[in-house]
Amino acid sequence: MAQFNTQLEGRKPILLTPGPTEVDPVVLREMSHFAESHFSQPFCDTFGEVLTMLRKLFQCYDPRAQPFVLGGSGSLGWDFTATNFIEPGESVLYLSPGFFDDAFEMCLSTYGARTTKLTVDFGSAPDLSIVEEELKVHQYKALVVTHVDTSTSVLTQLKPLSDLLARSSPETLFIVDGVASVGCEDLQFDSWKVDVAVTGSQKALSCPPGVGIIMVSARALHVAETRKTPLTAWYASLPRWLPIMRKYEKKEASYFATPPTQVVRALHASLADILSRPLSDRFAQHKRKSAEVRAAIEGLGLNLVALEPGTQANGVTAFWLPEGLTSELLRAKALERGIIFAGGMHSQFGSKYVRFGHMGFSVVNEFGAHIDTGIKVLRDTIIEFYQNRSRKEMRLADCEFCITNDLGENALVLAQA
Ligand SMILES: Cc1ncc(COP(=O)(O)O)c(C=O)c1O
């Protein structure tokens, strides 16, 4: 892939992928914090505050619930979930709008869960009536859903699912992969009776990668603590981490495995900034920006992968490319202009679509104009593609696009035809 010449441009490319995301310089500075002991009082204070702030971020007010912050990534939350809350042979209902759901399902199966997957068309969200039917017929230990599937930019609404569970199967644990949603989509852990929500530091929290974050309800803690079969994991063991998290939250030192001290400090800076304003403002900001991105993409004559308005994520937008333009080519051209987009994630048509990340610092830091620059670069790249097409390659739809967008020669071709 072409390289963005930082020396020539005197600046770095802007990272507009759905994670990792751009990091506020204030947060980034914490990554060069001097080495400190994880037993030192300043570190215990920092870690304790991180855990307390996470309760606010997840809108979780039940003091019996517990956040966990473990060195690792979002995927560690999958292992943590699979090994602690589900016993071998127990049934899990899996809602699958994309790539990440399938990977989470494989992780659950690895630990012995019996999974049933409800699949949907690429770009669609799960149909709740089918979920309800399934819950009426079979008993499930847990329902697992990915809040935002990063591979398709499909948002699955949690509140209706929560209502459905309360109606049809209240004993079923409600497990949410919030890796691409926590920090940019509303996730009301308590009100929506979520039992387990997992995320990572590097997406909408705009912190460097390095920790997996898991919020666990009092009910799920009880399930983990009273399981009958022995745990088959060491590092991801909830009983081993629970006393450590409780102690750190009281700002007391404790040890099971070494926490990534600089990442914890960076997360502290990021959470402090996020919580310095109402969360509702942050979510509204993401909604506004995502609407702008979608309008710009559609204005270029391109189709969105997630078509239904209620299922379009606010932190990432996936869109189809015109015939003849691959994701690899578009991203190479965008990189030359200083923007990094993400490619598609699908075995068959991954190179036919691109993902535009608009979450975290790039959205809330209006002065940076990251998203506006991303939109401009996308537009310039698409226009360049059309301008370079030979006349016989132009399809009617392409020509119409050129006319609407006043693209000189190719527009003239059609006008003269
Ligand atoms: C929805 C979702 N779940 C899980 C993961 C895995 O997270 P990680 O790459 O931090 O392990 C990702 C990564 O992009 C994701 O988007």
The ligand as a Tripos MOL2 file, in Angstrom:
@<TRIPOS>MOLECULE
LIG
   16    16     1     0     0
SMALL
NO_CHARGES

@<TRIPOS>ATOM
      1 C1        -17.2750   -5.6470   17.8430 C.3       1 LIG1
      2 C2        -15.9040   -6.1270   18.1630 C.ar      1 LIG1
      3 N1        -15.7540   -7.0920   19.0760 N.ar      1 LIG1
      4 C3        -14.5400   -7.5550   19.4120 C.ar      1 LIG1
      5 C4        -13.3950   -7.0760   18.8100 C.ar      1 LIG1
      6 C5        -12.0650   -7.6220   19.1970 C.3       1 LIG1
      7 O1        -11.3890   -6.6330   19.9040 O.3       1 LIG1
      8 P1         -9.7930   -6.5930   19.9630 P.3       1 LIG1
      9 O2         -9.3090   -6.4340   18.5730 O.co2     1 LIG1
     10 O3         -9.5270   -5.3940   20.8300 O.co2     1 LIG1
     11 O4         -9.3410   -7.8420   20.5790 O.co2     1 LIG1
     12 C6        -13.5000   -6.0750   17.8560 C.ar      1 LIG1
     13 C7        -12.3050   -5.5460   17.2010 C.2       1 LIG1
     14 O5        -12.3540   -4.7290   16.3130 O.2       1 LIG1
     15 C8        -14.7850   -5.5890   17.5310 C.ar      1 LIG1
     16 O6        -14.9470   -4.6200   16.6360 O.3       1 LIG1
@<TRIPOS>BOND
     1     1     2 1
     2     2     3 ar
     3     2    15 ar
     4     3     4 ar
     5     4     5 ar
     6     5     6 1
     7     5    12 ar
     8     6     7 1
     9     7     8 1
    10     8     9 2
    11     8    10 1
    12     8    11 1
    13    12    13 1
    14    12    15 ar
    15    13    14 2
    16    15    16 1
@<TRIPOS>SUBSTRUCTURE
     1 LIG1         1 GROUP 0 **** ****
